[in-house]
Amino acid sequence: MNAKTDVSPETTIDEFRKVVRSRRSVRRFTDEAIPDAVLDDCLELATLAPNSSNLQPWEFYVVRSSELRGKLAHACLNQNAARTAPVLIAIVARPDTWRDHARQALQEWPETRLPGIVEKYYTRIAPIHYNQGPFGVLGLAKKTAGLFVGLTRPVPRGPYSPSEMKIWATKSTALAAQNLMLALRAHGFDSCPMEGFDDWRVRKLLKVPRKGLVVMVLAAGRRADNGVYNQQYRFDKRQLVHYL
Ligand SMILES: Cc1cc2nc3c(=O)[nH]c(=O)nc-3n(C[C@H](O)[C@H](O)[C@H](O)COP(=O)(O)O)c2cc1C
């Protein structure tokens, strides 16, 4: 069995459940640092998240130095999680890197033979699908064409505008964020995702590119005894899960 790709179902679900069930949003951390190798492994696992067209529209800004962390915690409204975490990670969606990444995907294709369909996808289909044109005019044209063609057959209904591209990149980036949180938990560390931050200050502090979107800032570290504020609860799933 290839340990990297195969898993035995009996042990996996139990281990998975333990990781998922023990993950909590932790608001207070101890001073203990996360070892570099652990952090590195978690970030690598984060990037294995599924993502749209494998265009990997994300970036991670890892802040460990106490000076920058202090400033970033301040920009995160001085939340306890941000103030006490030994590491803060800004998780950034990049709706604007798809063209370069499509080129890179072709250059770095991991097999000797590049399948024709892959080449066609990245050179011909992706540029039509993701390019919204100047001021979004191409997106508008695609949307209009889609409205007509869509009367008789299924068609993609987006992304058809720069703001839909933001949603496009954010979806995949949020999955990477979740992988990161679960990887930290599996290593015995914890996290708190935060959207409570001053976006303008965070971007300025970390020099986030103009088109990047700070999806969340993740506080990470070792859970303090008083790190979890309340019992975990969710609404009854019968209210939210629809079997059709
Ligand atoms: C996108 C997102 C933004 C969040 N922002 C904050 C935040 O700014 N501060 C905070 O303390 N918790 C934040 N949380 C954590 C949620 O409050 C928490 O996930 C929720 O209450 C459920 O608790 P649990 O994660 O322990 O299961 C955020 C979670 C998500 C997914």
The ligand as a Gaussian input file, in Angstrom:
#p B3LYP/6-31G(d) Opt

LIG

0 1
 C      -14.754000      32.954000       8.098000
 C      -14.689000      32.881000       9.599000
 C      -14.454000      34.036000      10.320000
 C      -14.329000      33.990000      11.710000
 N      -13.980000      35.127000      12.392000
 C      -13.754000      35.055000      13.706000
 C      -13.229000      36.174000      14.404000
 O      -12.949000      37.221000      13.845000
 N      -13.003000      36.039000      15.735000
 C      -13.259000      34.879000      16.403000
 O      -13.022000      34.836000      17.618000
 N      -13.755000      33.791000      15.765000
 C      -13.985000      33.850000      14.438000
 N      -14.420000      32.735000      13.765000
 C      -14.656000      31.483000      14.487000
 C      -16.137000      31.188000      14.645000
 O      -16.706000      32.056000      15.582000
 C      -16.271000      29.732000      15.051000
 O      -15.807000      28.926000      14.004000
 C      -17.718000      29.336000      15.380000
 O      -18.189000      30.051000      16.478000
 C      -17.846000      27.844000      15.679000
 O      -16.968000      27.438000      16.718000
 P      -15.882000      26.286000      16.506000
 O      -14.975000      26.755000      15.374000
 O      -15.128000      26.203000      17.800000
 O      -16.603000      25.056000      16.149000
 C      -14.545000      32.775000      12.387000
 C      -14.804000      31.617000      11.647000
 C      -14.856000      31.668000      10.271000
 C      -15.059000      30.402000       9.497000

